[in-house]
Amino acid sequence: LVEKMEIRIMSMALVEDRITDSGRLDRIGMEPLLAEQVARIRYNFPGLQDSVECSVAAEGVVLGADDAMALALIACELADNAFRHAFAFSAAGRFSLDLSRTPEDGIVLEARDDGRGLPDPMVERLGLTIARALAAQRGWVVEPGASAPGNGASVRVKRATP
């Protein structure tokens, strides 16, 4: 529990560092922030540091402080869940985090892994519950992608449709 709280606090601190460095609340570059965040979270799982390949893509996505903080915390939960559950029994694979802007959805964050897959039916874990609550505060939804056990998992965060 303490470890998970440390990860969440670290995520908020990374956003605060970006604000302090730039002196702006409206222009936080997300790719370096998310890349550092994923690297730090993976560091907390010593068996995965060399065996899980990570990629982060958010080229050109710049957000204001409120959206950046919410997405950093959601990404924290999704990355922690992947490292904790997807690779729990086979410490090898890939994890990716992609953030993009789209004309119709505004923001889409997608976390994917090729780990052991989601249970069927999917068990609502605390990390996913927290991600859903944070997303709802911004008017976003969290949608687990279709995946069978053993085939990995995908989770999308996007603006809720009215």
Steps between C-alpha positions, in 0.01 A plus 500: 500500500781740588676417171185578300456830685862590427439436128191723501681779683792469257257543209362821646852623578608447138218727382587758765864489387396571141289795616783636712757458221288674238317746722183425304181319596371473145785331310622170641667273245366154569744270322805565722279501810338164417830343392664593830197381690494156333875462556465581869206264547683215323797566729279392793480152347864380499425178311349695211762770445681311225229262380202726427547732205320832548400764251328832549358713221341839554683705240386859496228452764505802728238535774401735776579414860159352589490259205871420536460413869196281436667318210823452694309337787293284264814395310662419834217263590498334158878451490514372857217256426679370192831446678333354808250268328579447131856389559457349847574143386703556185734792538541574131304694246401844379313792652401811307333822594368718217343842543352683205259777414214427265246744356201299621622374841738774605744277690556126478739316732557135423699257714580162345697199611558150368492339843271231629175681415200608701295253699165411347282659621736784580555550871469864602833564667567803718734657243232486230239635743728795577565557128125501433435749781776735384374480142142569604611821675621630162201371302699207359433127502728198542426217259676167540571359154401154395765246586505135589715360780854459373459760225577815693279792587403839365341790686384824337424829671301751297236768522161361596236517234196703608 
